[in-house]
Amino acid sequence: MNTAINYIKGDDIWVANLVGQHRLNRDEQGNPPIRYDAVAEGLEMVAEFALKMGATLHMTFSKQWLMQKYLDAAVIPFLKEVREN
């Protein structure tokens, strides 16, 4: 997967910019350019970074209801596993 994440350090905050799309326009079938598998992978990488830094995660999504299934499938199980070990 080619997930791009850029971490920016502020005074007392880290910001993670995650890119999970391919191209800018819809494909021939009319699908949007977002790659949900790349977003899920990127969220897992950001969760790992937050755990390493002892940070909390705060996210905003314009389509948060759509992203919830990817959080449930990738990030939340990962965090539960880390907490149990």
MARKOLBA-544897 format. One line per field, with one value per atom (N, C-alpha, C, O, CB): atom name; y, z, x. Coordinates in Angstrom, 1 decimal. Glycine has a CB too. Example, Ala and Ser with C-alpha at 12.3 -4.5 7.8 and 13.67 -1.06 7.14 Angstrom:
2
atomo [N | CA | C | O | CB | N | CA | C | O | CB]
Y [-5.7 | -4.5 | -3.3 | -3.3 | -4.5 | -2.2 | -1.1 | 0.0 | 1.1 | -0.6]
Z [7.8 | 7.8 | 7.8 | 8.5 | 9.0 | 7.1 | 7.1 | 7.9 | 8.0 | 5.7]
X [13.2 | 12.3 | 13.2 | 14.2 | 11.3 | 12.8 | 13.7 | 12.9 | 13.4 | 14.1]
//
This chain:
85
atomo [N | CA | C | O | CB | N | CA | C | O | CB | N | CA | C | O | CB | N | CA | C | O | CB | N | CA | C | O | CB | N | CA | C | O | CB | N | CA | C | O | CB | N | CA | C | O | CB | N | CA | C | O | CB | N | CA | C | O | CB | N | CA | C | O | CB | N | CA | C | O | CB | N | CA | C | O | CB | N | CA | C | O | CB | N | CA | C | O | CB | N | CA | C | O | CB | N | CA | C | O | CB | N | CA | C | O | CB | N | CA | C | O | CB | N | CA | C | O | CB | N | CA | C | O | CB | N | CA | C | O | CB | N | CA | C | O | CB | N | CA | C | O | CB | N | CA | C | O | CB | N | CA | C | O | CB | N | CA | C | O | CB | N | CA | C | O | CB | N | CA | C | O | CB | N | CA | C | O | CB | N | CA | C | O | CB | N | CA | C | O | CB | N | CA | C | O | CB | N | CA | C | O | CB | N | CA | C | O | CB | N | CA | C | O | CB | N | CA | C | O | CB | N | CA | C | O | CB | N | CA | C | O | CB | N | CA | C | O | CB | N | CA | C | O | CB | N | CA | C | O | CB | N | CA | C | O | CB | N | CA | C | O | CB | N | CA | C | O | CB | N | CA | C | O | CB | N | CA | C | O | CB | N | CA | C | O | CB | N | CA | C | O | CB | N | CA | C | O | CB | N | CA | C | O | CB | N | CA | C | O | CB | N | CA | C | O | CB | N | CA | C | O | CB | N | CA | C | O | CB | N | CA | C | O | CB | N | CA | C | O | CB | N | CA | C | O | CB | N | CA | C | O | CB | N | CA | C | O | CB | N | CA | C | O | CB | N | CA | C | O | CB | N | CA | C | O | CB | N | CA | C | O | CB | N | CA | C | O | CB | N | CA | C | O | CB | N | CA | C | O | CB | N | CA | C | O | CB | N | CA | C | O | CB | N | CA | C | O | CB | N | CA | C | O | CB | N | CA | C | O | CB | N | CA | C | O | CB | N | CA | C | O | CB | N | CA | C | O | CB | N | CA | C | O | CB | N | CA | C | O | CB | N | CA | C | O | CB | N | CA | C | O | CB | N | CA | C | O | CB | N | CA | C | O | CB | N | CA | C | O | CB | N | CA | C | O | CB | N | CA | C | O | CB | N | CA | C | O | CB]
Y [-1.2 | 0.0 | 1.2 | 1.2 | 0.0 | 2.3 | 3.5 | 4.6 | 5.5 | 4.0 | 4.5 | 5.5 | 6.6 | 6.3 | 4.9 | 7.8 | 8.9 | 9.6 | 10.1 | 10.0 | 9.7 | 10.4 | 11.4 | 11.1 | 9.4 | 12.7 | 13.7 | 14.1 | 14.6 | 14.9 | 14.0 | 14.4 | 15.8 | 16.0 | 13.4 | 16.7 | 18.0 | 18.3 | 18.1 | 19.1 | 18.7 | 19.0 | 20.5 | 21.3 | 18.6 | 20.7 | 22.1 | 22.3 | 21.4 | 22.4 | 23.3 | 23.6 | 22.4 | 21.9 | 24.9 | 22.1 | 21.0 | 20.1 | 19.5 | 21.6 | 19.9 | 19.1 | 18.5 | 19.1 | 19.9 | 17.3 | 16.7 | 16.7 | 16.4 | 15.3 | 17.0 | 16.9 | 15.9 | 16.0 | 18.3 | 15.0 | 14.0 | 14.2 | 14.2 | 12.5 | 14.5 | 14.6 | 13.3 | 12.8 | 15.8 | 12.7 | 11.4 | 11.5 | 12.1 | 10.4 | 11.0 | 11.0 | 9.6 | 8.7 | 11.6 | 9.3 | 8.0 | 8.1 | 7.6 | 7.3 | 8.6 | 8.7 | 8.5 | 8.6 | 10.0 | 8.1 | 7.9 | 8.8 | 8.7 | 6.4 | 9.7 | 10.6 | 11.7 | 11.7 | 9.9 | 12.5 | 13.6 | 13.4 | 14.0 | 14.9 | 12.7 | 12.6 | 11.2 | 10.3 | 13.0 | 11.0 | 9.7 | 8.9 | 9.4 | 9.8 | 7.5 | 6.6 | 6.4 | 7.0 | 5.3 | 5.5 | 5.3 | 4.7 | 4.9 | 4.3 | 4.1 | 3.5 | 4.5 | 4.2 | 2.2 | 5.7 | 6.7 | 6.7 | 7.4 | 6.6 | 5.8 | 5.7 | 6.9 | 7.4 | 4.4 | 7.4 | 8.5 | 8.1 | 6.9 | 9.1 | 9.0 | 8.7 | 8.2 | 7.8 | 9.9 | 8.3 | 7.8 | 6.3 | 5.5 | 8.2 | 5.9 | 4.5 | 4.2 | 4.5 | 4.2 | 3.6 | 3.3 | 2.3 | 2.5 | 2.7 | 1.4 | 0.5 | 1.3 | 1.0 | -0.6 | 2.3 | 3.2 | 4.0 | 4.3 | 4.0 | 4.5 | 5.3 | 4.5 | 4.9 | 5.9 | 3.3 | 2.4 | 2.1 | 2.1 | 1.1 | 1.8 | 1.5 | 2.7 | 2.6 | 1.1 | 3.9 | 5.1 | 5.4 | 5.9 | 6.3 | 5.2 | 5.4 | 4.4 | 4.8 | 5.2 | 3.2 | 2.3 | 2.8 | 2.7 | 0.9 | 3.4 | 3.9 | 5.1 | 5.3 | 4.3 | 6.0 | 7.1 | 6.6 | 7.2 | 8.1 | 5.6 | 5.0 | 4.5 | 4.7 | 3.9 | 3.8 | 3.3 | 4.5 | 4.5 | 2.5 | 5.6 | 6.8 | 7.4 | 7.8 | 7.8 | 7.5 | 8.1 | 7.3 | 7.9 | 8.2 | 6.0 | 5.1 | 5.3 | 5.4 | 3.7 | 5.4 | 5.6 | 6.9 | 7.0 | 5.5 | 7.9 | 9.3 | 9.5 | 10.6 | 10.3 | 8.6 | 8.8 | 9.8 | 10.5 | 9.2 | 9.9 | 10.9 | 10.4 | 9.1 | 11.6 | 11.2 | 10.8 | 11.2 | 12.1 | 11.5 | 10.6 | 10.9 | 11.7 | 11.4 | 9.6 | 12.7 | 13.5 | 13.7 | 14.2 | 14.9 | 13.3 | 13.3 | 14.0 | 13.9 | 11.9 | 14.7 | 15.2 | 14.7 | 14.6 | 16.8 | 14.4 | 13.9 | 14.6 | 14.8 | 12.3 | 15.0 | 15.5 | 14.4 | 14.7 | 16.2 | 13.2 | 12.1 | 11.0 | 9.9 | 11.4 | 11.5 | 10.6 | 9.3 | 8.3 | 11.3 | 9.4 | 8.2 | 7.1 | 6.0 | 8.6 | 7.6 | 6.6 | 6.0 | 4.8 | 7.3 | 6.8 | 6.3 | 5.3 | 4.5 | 7.4 | 5.4 | 4.6 | 3.1 | 2.4 | 4.8 | 2.6 | 1.1 | 0.8 | -0.3 | 0.7 | 1.7 | 1.5 | 1.6 | 0.9 | 2.4 | 2.5 | 2.6 | 1.3 | 0.7 | 3.8 | 0.8 | -0.4 | -1.6 | -2.5 | -0.6 | -1.6 | -2.8 | -2.8 | -3.9 | -2.9 | -1.6 | -1.6 | -1.0 | -1.7 | -0.8 | 0.1 | 0.9 | 0.4 | 0.1 | 2.3 | 0.3 | -0.1 | -1.5 | -1.6 | 0.0 | -2.5 | -3.8 | -3.7 | -4.4 | -4.8 | -2.9 | -2.8 | -2.1 | -2.6 | -1.9 | -1.1 | -0.4 | -1.4 | -1.4 | 0.8 | -2.2 | -3.1 | -4.2 | -4.5 | -3.8 | -4.6 | -5.6 | -5.0 | -5.7 | -6.1 | -3.8 | -3.2 | -3.0 | -3.3 | -1.8 | -2.6 | -2.4 | -3.7 | -3.7 | -1.8 | -4.8 | -6.1 | -6.7 | -7.5 | -7.1 | -6.3 | -6.9 | -6.0 | -6.3 | -7.0]
Z [0.0 | 0.0 | 0.0 | 0.6 | 1.2 | -0.6 | -0.7 | 0.1 | -0.5 | -2.1 | 1.4 | 2.2 | 2.6 | 3.0 | 3.5 | 2.4 | 2.7 | 4.0 | 4.1 | 1.5 | 4.9 | 6.2 | 6.4 | 6.3 | 7.4 | 6.8 | 7.1 | 8.6 | 8.9 | 6.1 | 9.5 | 10.9 | 11.0 | 10.6 | 11.8 | 11.7 | 11.9 | 13.4 | 14.0 | 11.1 | 14.0 | 15.4 | 15.7 | 15.1 | 16.0 | 16.5 | 17.0 | 18.4 | 18.9 | 17.0 | 19.1 | 20.4 | 21.4 | 22.1 | 21.0 | 21.4 | 22.3 | 21.6 | 22.3 | 23.6 | 20.3 | 19.5 | 18.3 | 17.8 | 19.1 | 18.0 | 16.7 | 15.8 | 16.2 | 16.9 | 14.5 | 13.5 | 12.5 | 12.0 | 12.8 | 12.1 | 11.1 | 9.9 | 10.0 | 11.7 | 8.8 | 7.5 | 6.8 | 6.5 | 6.7 | 6.5 | 5.9 | 4.5 | 4.3 | 6.8 | 3.5 | 2.1 | 1.7 | 1.7 | 1.1 | 1.4 | 1.0 | -0.3 | -0.3 | 2.1 | -1.3 | -2.5 | -3.7 | -3.6 | -2.7 | -4.8 | -6.1 | -7.1 | -7.4 | -6.5 | -7.7 | -8.7 | -8.1 | -6.9 | -9.9 | -8.9 | -8.4 | -8.8 | -8.1 | -8.9 | -9.9 | -10.4 | -10.2 | -9.9 | -11.8 | -10.5 | -10.5 | -11.6 | -12.6 | -10.6 | -11.4 | -12.4 | -13.5 | -13.4 | -11.8 | -14.4 | -15.5 | -15.1 | -15.7 | -16.5 | -13.9 | -13.4 | -12.5 | -12.0 | -12.6 | -12.3 | -11.5 | -10.0 | -9.2 | -11.6 | -9.7 | -8.3 | -7.9 | -8.7 | -8.0 | -6.6 | -6.2 | -6.0 | -5.9 | -4.8 | -6.0 | -5.9 | -4.5 | -4.4 | -6.3 | -3.5 | -2.2 | -2.2 | -2.8 | -1.1 | -1.5 | -1.3 | 0.1 | 1.0 | -1.8 | 0.4 | 1.8 | 2.5 | 3.7 | 1.9 | 1.7 | 2.3 | 2.7 | 3.8 | 1.3 | 1.9 | 2.3 | 3.5 | 4.3 | 1.1 | 3.6 | 4.7 | 6.0 | 7.0 | 4.5 | 5.9 | 7.1 | 7.5 | 8.7 | 6.8 | 6.5 | 6.9 | 7.5 | 8.5 | 5.6 | 7.0 | 7.5 | 8.9 | 9.8 | 6.6 | 9.2 | 10.5 | 11.5 | 12.7 | 10.6 | 11.1 | 12.0 | 12.2 | 13.4 | 11.3 | 11.2 | 11.4 | 12.3 | 13.1 | 10.0 | 12.2 | 13.1 | 14.5 | 15.5 | 12.6 | 14.7 | 16.0 | 16.7 | 17.8 | 16.0 | 15.9 | 16.4 | 16.8 | 17.8 | 15.3 | 16.0 | 16.3 | 17.6 | 18.5 | 15.2 | 17.8 | 19.0 | 20.2 | 21.3 | 18.8 | 20.1 | 21.2 | 21.6 | 22.8 | 20.9 | 20.6 | 20.8 | 21.5 | 22.4 | 19.5 | 21.1 | 21.7 | 23.0 | 23.6 | 20.6 | 23.4 | 24.6 | 24.3 | 25.2 | 25.7 | 23.1 | 22.7 | 22.6 | 22.6 | 21.4 | 22.5 | 22.2 | 20.8 | 20.2 | 23.2 | 20.2 | 18.8 | 18.8 | 19.6 | 18.1 | 18.0 | 17.8 | 16.3 | 15.6 | 18.5 | 15.7 | 14.3 | 13.9 | 14.6 | 13.7 | 12.8 | 12.1 | 10.7 | 10.0 | 12.1 | 10.3 | 9.0 | 8.4 | 9.2 | 9.0 | 7.2 | 6.6 | 6.4 | 6.3 | 5.3 | 6.3 | 6.2 | 7.2 | 6.9 | 4.7 | 8.5 | 9.6 | 9.6 | 10.0 | 10.9 | 9.3 | 9.3 | 8.4 | 8.6 | 9.0 | 7.2 | 6.3 | 6.8 | 6.5 | 4.9 | 7.5 | 8.0 | 9.1 | 9.4 | 8.3 | 9.8 | 11.1 | 10.8 | 11.7 | 11.7 | 9.7 | 9.5 | 9.3 | 9.6 | 8.2 | 8.8 | 8.6 | 10.0 | 10.2 | 7.6 | 10.8 | 12.2 | 12.9 | 13.6 | 12.9 | 12.8 | 13.5 | 13.0 | 13.8 | 13.3 | 11.7 | 11.1 | 11.3 | 11.4 | 9.6 | 11.4 | 11.4 | 12.7 | 13.3 | 10.2 | 13.0 | 14.1 | 15.5 | 16.4 | 14.0 | 15.7 | 17.1 | 17.5 | 18.6 | 17.1 | 16.6 | 17.1 | 17.4 | 18.3 | 16.0 | 16.6 | 16.9 | 18.3 | 19.0 | 15.8 | 18.6 | 19.9 | 21.0 | 22.1 | 20.0 | 20.9 | 21.9 | 22.1 | 23.2 | 21.5 | 21.0 | 21.1 | 21.9 | 22.7 | 19.7 | 21.6 | 22.3 | 23.7 | 24.6 | 21.6 | 24.1 | 25.5 | 26.3 | 27.5 | 25.6 | 25.6 | 26.3 | 26.5 | 27.4 | 25.5 | 25.7 | 25.8 | 26.7 | 26.9 | 24.5]
X [0.8 | 0.0 | 0.9 | 2.0 | -1.0 | 0.4 | 1.2 | 0.4 | -0.2 | 1.4 | 0.5 | -0.2 | 0.8 | 1.9 | -0.8 | 0.5 | 1.4 | 0.9 | -0.3 | 1.4 | 1.8 | 1.5 | 2.6 | 3.8 | 1.4 | 2.3 | 3.2 | 2.9 | 1.8 | 3.1 | 3.9 | 3.7 | 4.3 | 5.5 | 4.4 | 3.6 | 4.1 | 4.0 | 3.0 | 3.2 | 5.2 | 5.2 | 5.0 | 5.7 | 6.6 | 4.0 | 3.8 | 4.4 | 5.1 | 2.3 | 4.0 | 4.5 | 4.1 | 5.0 | 4.0 | 2.9 | 2.4 | 1.4 | 0.5 | 1.8 | 1.6 | 0.7 | 1.4 | 2.3 | -0.5 | 1.0 | 1.4 | 0.2 | -0.9 | 2.0 | 0.4 | -0.6 | -0.2 | 0.9 | -0.9 | -1.1 | -0.8 | -1.7 | -2.9 | -1.0 | -1.0 | -1.8 | -1.7 | -0.6 | -1.2 | -2.8 | -2.9 | -3.5 | -4.6 | -3.7 | -2.8 | -3.4 | -3.7 | -2.9 | -2.4 | -5.0 | -5.4 | -6.2 | -7.4 | -6.2 | -5.7 | -6.4 | -5.5 | -4.3 | -7.1 | -6.1 | -5.4 | -6.0 | -7.2 | -5.4 | -5.2 | -5.7 | -6.6 | -6.8 | -6.4 | -7.2 | -8.0 | -9.5 | -10.4 | -7.5 | -9.8 | -11.1 | -11.6 | -10.9 | -11.2 | -12.9 | -13.5 | -13.0 | -12.5 | -15.1 | -13.0 | -12.5 | -13.5 | -14.6 | -12.0 | -13.2 | -14.2 | -15.5 | -16.5 | -13.5 | -15.5 | -16.8 | -17.5 | -18.6 | -16.5 | -17.0 | -17.6 | -17.2 | -17.8 | -19.0 | -16.3 | -15.9 | -15.0 | -14.2 | -15.1 | -15.2 | -14.4 | -12.9 | -12.6 | -14.9 | -12.0 | -10.5 | -10.0 | -8.9 | -9.7 | -10.9 | -10.4 | -10.2 | -10.9 | -11.5 | -9.1 | -8.7 | -8.9 | -8.0 | -7.2 | -10.0 | -10.4 | -9.4 | -9.1 | -11.8 | -8.8 | -7.8 | -6.6 | -5.9 | -7.4 | -6.2 | -5.0 | -5.3 | -4.5 | -4.6 | -6.6 | -7.0 | -6.9 | -6.4 | -8.4 | -7.5 | -7.5 | -6.0 | -5.7 | -8.2 | -5.2 | -3.8 | -3.1 | -2.4 | -3.0 | -3.4 | -2.8 | -3.3 | -2.5 | -3.2 | -4.6 | -5.1 | -4.4 | -4.2 | -6.6 | -4.1 | -3.4 | -2.0 | -1.5 | -3.4 | -1.4 | 0.0 | 0.0 | 0.9 | 0.6 | -1.0 | -1.2 | -1.4 | -0.9 | -2.3 | -2.2 | -2.5 | -1.2 | -1.0 | -3.5 | -0.4 | 0.9 | 1.8 | 2.4 | 1.6 | 1.8 | 2.6 | 2.1 | 2.9 | 2.6 | 0.8 | 0.2 | 0.6 | 0.9 | -1.3 | 0.5 | 0.9 | 2.4 | 2.7 | 0.6 | 3.2 | 4.7 | 4.9 | 5.8 | 5.4 | 4.2 | 4.4 | 3.6 | 3.8 | 4.0 | 2.8 | 1.9 | 0.9 | 0.5 | 2.8 | 0.4 | -0.6 | -2.0 | -2.1 | -0.1 | -2.9 | -4.3 | -4.6 | -4.0 | -5.3 | -5.6 | -6.0 | -7.3 | -8.3 | -6.2 | -7.3 | -8.5 | -8.7 | -7.8 | -8.5 | -9.8 | -10.0 | -11.2 | -12.2 | -9.9 | -11.2 | -12.4 | -12.4 | -11.4 | -12.3 | -13.6 | -13.9 | -15.1 | -16.1 | -14.1 | -15.1 | -16.3 | -17.3 | -18.5 | -15.9 | -16.9 | -17.8 | -17.5 | -17.2 | -17.7 | -17.5 | -17.2 | -18.0 | -17.5 | -17.3 | -19.3 | -20.1 | -19.6 | -19.7 | -21.5 | -19.0 | -18.5 | -17.2 | -16.9 | -18.2 | -16.4 | -15.1 | -15.2 | -14.3 | -14.2 | -16.3 | -16.5 | -16.2 | -15.6 | -17.8 | -16.7 | -16.5 | -15.1 | -14.6 | -17.3 | -14.2 | -12.8 | -12.1 | -11.1 | -12.2 | -12.5 | -12.0 | -12.3 | -11.4 | -12.6 | -13.6 | -14.0 | -13.2 | -12.9 | -15.5 | -12.9 | -12.2 | -10.7 | -10.1 | -12.5 | -10.0 | -8.6 | -8.0 | -7.2 | -8.1 | -8.4 | -7.7 | -8.2 | -7.3 | -8.0 | -9.4 | -9.9 | -9.4 | -9.0 | -11.5 | -9.5 | -9.0 | -7.5 | -7.0 | -9.2 | -6.7 | -5.3 | -5.1 | -4.2 | -4.6 | -5.8 | -5.6 | -6.0 | -5.4 | -6.5 | -7.1 | -7.5 | -6.4 | -6.0 | -8.8 | -5.8 | -4.7 | -3.5 | -2.9 | -4.3 | -3.1 | -2.0 | -2.3 | -1.4 | -1.7 | -3.5 | -3.8 | -3.8 | -3.5 | -5.2 | -4.2 | -4.2 | -2.8 | -2.6 | -5.0 | -1.8 | -0.5 | 0.4 | 1.6 | 0.2]
//
